[in-house]
Amino acid sequence: MQKLSTLALSTLFAIGTVSAGRAQSLVSGFMAGKGHGSIAVSGTTESYTRVFLAPEKIDGVPIFQEVRINSVNLYGTYGLTDKIDAVVSLPFIQSKGRAPGTVISDLNALYSDQGYTNVRQGLQDVNALFKFKVYSREIGSSILDLLGVVSFSTPVSNYQTNTGYGYIIAIGNRATKYSTAGVAHLKTASGVFATAQVGYSLRTGLVPHALIGEAKLGYAGPKTYLEGYASFQESNGGTDISEQGFTGFFPSTRVNYVRLGASGYRPIANGFGLSLGISTYVAGRNIGKSTGYSAGVSYNF
């Protein structure tokens, strides 16, 4: 179960990036093992025509009728020891708006310094983390593991997040983030597992810090891996779009959400495997009501 789960979760983590990287799946409860690891490449596509504002949803996106986000993510994990894993990921993101008629050209004629466009794309933020197994205990035929996680991410390209509604389609918030999390992972002899994790993320600049968490329930069998999850973010401070105090700088907004998703994995041959995933936002604040679909291929060594 360990080897399959490590490979599956490598790909499933890699396909977790949605909403221009705002909501990224947290780490898994499985460890790679010393000298073992995985490399994964995945793609995700999502779109939205409704937005969670405060206090309710609205139809349509300011300036853009629809926003579609496509991403390709490179992910790798390696077991430094049996109790320490290192993980790195880097996404390329394309964010496309669908402004009607001559809206973009008209806005550029009026505000030539704003650089309105229907497409923004580029490398986003490199993410690196270390995961530590700090406690393990047998409970009957099951095993409970407690883990700690520290992570860091920072922009690797000069993508823009300036003031103005044209930056609704920015590919990120250009913040450096320092995060930590605690993970409880229970795996049974039958292959059923449950994982719960909660953490806190410190962000630089005007981007609000945030409480983040996730709960998973799944099955890791000899040739099948399935999981369902619910994740959340609760920002500490920030402004609401179009409300008092909002300056048009979207990275400073209070971004809250609840996201539900499911993923599955099957091995192919010689260490390679395929994964599929789907996720959707069911509640939120200052975020698009999007649904995303993902697919990835990984190699386990």
Protein Blocks (a to p, Z undefined) as FASTA:
>chain_A
ZZmmmmmmmmmmmmmpgghhlaccdddfbdfbghiacddddddddddfbdcddfbdcehj
ehiabdcdddddddddddfblmbccdddddddddddddehjlmmmmmmmmmmnopafbdc
ddfbdcddddddfbdcdehjbccdddddddddddfbfcdcdedjklmmpcbeoiacdddd
dddddddfkopacdddddddddehjbdcddddddddddddfkbccdddddddddeedjde
hiahiaoiaklpccddddddddddddfbehiacdddddddfbdehiacdddddddddddZ
Z
